[in-house]
Amino acid sequence: MFLRLLFVLLIAFNIAVGAWLLLGQDDSHGRSVTDPGVPMLHLLSEQTAPTAPFASRPPASASIPAPTSSAAVALETRCLAVGPFDTPQDLRNARTALAGPGVRMRSRQEQTTETRAWWVYLPAPGTRAQALALARRLGAAQVGDYFVMSSGDQSNAISLGLFKDPANARKRRDEVTAAGFSAQIQERSEQVPEYWLDLVVADGARFDWRGRVRMAGIGSHSTTCF
């Protein structure tokens, strides 16, 4: 009787274990051990390293614009000086004519040496009396239009004329020389002001300053930018 009961219990136990193995393992039948919509938890040791494609993907540098260099900006402008103008009013007129968008200007004044005339003369002798005697000899030789200088650094020299045209000065010298006197020519110059207009314009612009400033004797050259 006891052996029969033990045999029945073993059979029941085996049936129970078989049912648990068959129905109690969710993973073996593809069922999730979590509720629907809830992600499954994993141990840190079970997680895999991130895939390499994202780490090895090269940066998209083509869309980043290259910075503009200062040298390229500097090439966009050119600078020139226009002049010289004889008077401040001429300078103001030119400034008005050249004003416009993209044009930067500044005015300046400089001093220059300019030949004003050519002087024909006889060098001063040693004394005033000698200068007067030389003048009487000129009159006797029919050389007119002269006078003896009485002051200045050319005192006692004999002036034979002041000429704007150098050709006329040479003609007068040759006439007096032909009469037997050693006439000379001296260039007379002085410091005079001249006026300039400096411009900064766009290099690619069709800037025609000559079409706006119609004055004789005005030119241009490259200058330092400001």
PETA-V197613 format. One record per run of one state. SS is the DSSP state (@ for helix, = for strand, . for the rest). FROM is the first residue (numbers start at 1). TO is the last residue. Records with the same first field share a line. If there is no record, write none. Layout:
BEGIN
SS=FROM-TO ; FROM-TO
END
This chain:
BEGIN
.=1-1 ; 24-26 ; 30-43 ; 47-51 ; 57-69 ; 75-76 ; 86-87 ; 99-103 ; 123-127 ; 141-146 ; 149-157 ; 164-165 ; 179-183 ; 203-218 ; 223-226
@=2-23 ; 27-29 ; 44-46 ; 52-56 ; 70-74 ; 88-98 ; 128-140 ; 166-178
==77-85 ; 104-122 ; 147-148 ; 158-163 ; 184-202 ; 219-222
END
